[in-house]
Amino acid sequence: FGSAAAQIQRNPAYSELNSDDVSYFKSILGDNGVVQDEDRVAVANVDWMGKYKGASQLLLLPKSTIEVSKILSYCNTRRLAVVPQGGNTGLVGGSVPVYDEVIVSLAGMDKIISFDKVNGILTCEAGCVLENLSTFVENEGFIMPLDLGAKGSCHIGGNVSTNAGGLRFIRYGSLHGNVLGLEVVMADGTILDMLTTLRKDNTGYDLKHLFIGSEGSLGVVTKISLLTPAKLPSNNVAFLSCNDYTSCQKLLLAARRNLGEILSAFEFMDHHCIDLAMRHLEGVQNPLPASQTKFYVLIETTGSDESYNKTKLEAFLLRSMEDGLIADGVIAQDISQASNFWRIREGISEASVKVGAVYKYDLSIPVEKLYDIVEEMRCRLGDNAEVFGYGHLGDGNLHLNIVSSKYDDNTLAQIEPFVYEWTSAQRGSVSAEHGLGLMKAEKIHYSKSPEAVQLMASVKKLLDPNSILNPYKVLPRSVL
Ligand code: FAD
């Protein structure tokens, strides 16, 4: 389990659940909305990696904003701690209880409320699964502005609450730009209606941004409206190999310059990731089986004119090969080949958890330094663990994964605090897109100043004075 959990005491200010509480929840949610069945609650107590495990006895499944409001109002009065849960795919231990917090899952709130076909504005409930939303908007001629490997399970409410980045960030940017409005239930049950669908609205402070990326610590997101870009007809994916990391960087710069407006993804993986994917993902094929290089890059282009885009991509690849930036490469000839390329990149997380215990670090680092930490970590750990690096190179975001046979303190001591100190020295971020959760609540100071952390604590105290929402997460104990 999470090393952080072992160092935290249960906060005695929180009440313990009793039978009256359960009766109250049944009175508002009905029997089906109140889950005490041990097996079902056990699933909700454990995170996607099997690394963090809580001991909650209660899973609540509200079906409406009013029900969420009644739950929180009651929990706030009774001082029952709460964990909001979406698809439970988070990678920092934020979505599961640490002790006996009540789990409030948004899974029952999965309705699409409206879709504005002229402007591409989607309004939906927080529990909609990202992939279902993708399918829905694609049928209308649009795409979701974000895509990630967990799309089959993660909820849009979870995406907003973590400010998920993902594979389309390079083209469509952050959810801070794409989310137009939110409905949020605050800790005391107050419903905050900010569910606008306007592109422009400079009336006062834009409060929705407080909830985007606050990981369920300031409120429960119940509804979302967001801008979806038009679906463009031409899409090409190339899988390339590069001899060294410098070539990957140069290729990124060249792609930005020469592919310009059609560049829609630039992902990179080292050869350890490819080996891992080939060993542990079913049905995937190595697109470049003869390649002996250390680095691989997946480039996607998306645009409105098929022949223009294809010609542009081919010319770019040819020139990059002549310049020695690309060692070998292949362009997907059909959808199934493109899916295979993407499956390799998106399946690395899944493959890694099949090997053993994974220490995951999600770092923002200036691109020229980004791979140095992978090599340094490999030297530090020697044969004790497998170290591999991949990520959203176009966004300066490295996923540093260290896989060992089990979680143990010795391995952890070799990794931390070194990884955080190193990142901080580069003025990087110790969480590029996964958030802080339980794993990194005490690490925020590596990326944020004491004054900024203090202000965050003041905001938390203002919005959640009894600190019932997602305790032990996001902010360090010393400031709360
Ligand atoms: P959960 O895991 O359930 O919750 C995450 C956090 O949000 C928790 O703190 C929880 O309390 C809070 N929360 C959830 N729903 C709500 C709500 N409605 N209101 C308030 N708080 C809420 N992340 C990326 O950013 N980019 C990636 O490319 C990416 N790829 C991934 C690939 C895989 C295979 C996996 C397993 C994960 C990946 N992730 C990625 C991490 C994860 O999928 C994202 O953080 C995702 O946004 C979490 O959504 P979720 O619905 O599963 O939320």
Residues whose N, C-alpha, C, O or C-beta is under 5 A from the ligand:
A	BS01	FAD	W48 V83 P84 Q85 G86 G87 N88 T89 G90 L91 G94 S95 L106 A126 D147 L148 G149 A150 C154 H155 G157 G158 N159 S161 T162 N163 A164 G165 G166 L167 E215 G216 G219 V220 V221 E346 S349 E350 E433 H434
